[in-house]
Amino acid sequence: MRLFLQKKKELIIYVGKSCHDCKEVIETINKHKASFEVIDIDKGGKKPPLPLFVFPSLFKDEKLIAYGFDIIDWFKVHHQIWFSTNYKGP
């Protein structure tokens, strides 16, 4: 009998110094204890799988999933995280 172990999906949010929405997106998701890694490409962090021109950018297993405030919406849908009605979006 063979057992196949599924690799845990890796969620990474790439940020940069010229990012206008990064702080709000990260803080909003952190309030709900979602699991993800943040990498600042301007501080010599791990390079994204493809060149980025929009920040923040969410990757799941090296695939671009969402960027900007759409990241919050992605977490709402895919991680069933309840968000406060105070969030009105961009």
N, C-alpha and C positions, 0 to 999 in steps of 0.2 A: 504494500500500500504506500502510495506517495502522498506526501503532504506538500502543498504549494503555499509558501508564505508570501503574502502580498506585501510589497514594499509600502511603507507609509508615505502618503502623498506629501510632498514638501511644498509648503507655501512660503514664498519669499516676496517681500515688498522692497523694491529698489527705490531709494531716494537720492536726491542730490542737493547741492547747496543752493541752486536756483529754483528750488521747488516752493511754490506758493501754497499748495494745499496739503503738503506732507504732514505737517504737525497736526492739523485737525483730523485728517483721515486716521493716522496712527492712534491719536488719543481716543477717538470715538470707538475704534475697534478694541483697543486695550481695556476700555471700561467694561467690556463684555467678556473679557478673559478668553478671547479667541487665540488660537495657537498659530503663530507665524514668526518668521524671522525678518528682521529689517537689516538691509545692507545699504550703507552710504557709499556710492561709487566714487565720490570725491575724497573719501578717506582711505582709499586703497583697498576697499573691500572686494569680495568676489565679483568678477565681471558678469554682467547679465548675458544670457544666452544669445541675445541679438542686440544690435545698437538701439539705444533708446533716445527719444527726443521729448517724451512726456513723463513727468513724475508726479506723484508716485505711480509705480507700475507693479502690478501683482502677477507673479508667475506661479504656476503649479506644475511641478516636474518639468521645468524649463519651457513651458508653454505660456505665452502671454494670455492672461485671463481677463484682466480689467485694468483700467488706469483712472487716475483722478478720483473724484467722488463716487464713481461707479464701483470702486472697490468696496465701499460700505454696502452698497446694494447687493453685491455679489455675496458678501458674508451673510447678509440677511437671508438670502434665498438658500444658499448652500450649507450654511451652518446653523440655520434656524435660530439665529441670535436675535433676541428681542431687543429692539432699539427704542429708546425714548422718543416720544412724539415731539420732543423739542428739536430734533434734527430736521431741518427744513430743506437740506440739500444746498448745492452751490447757488 
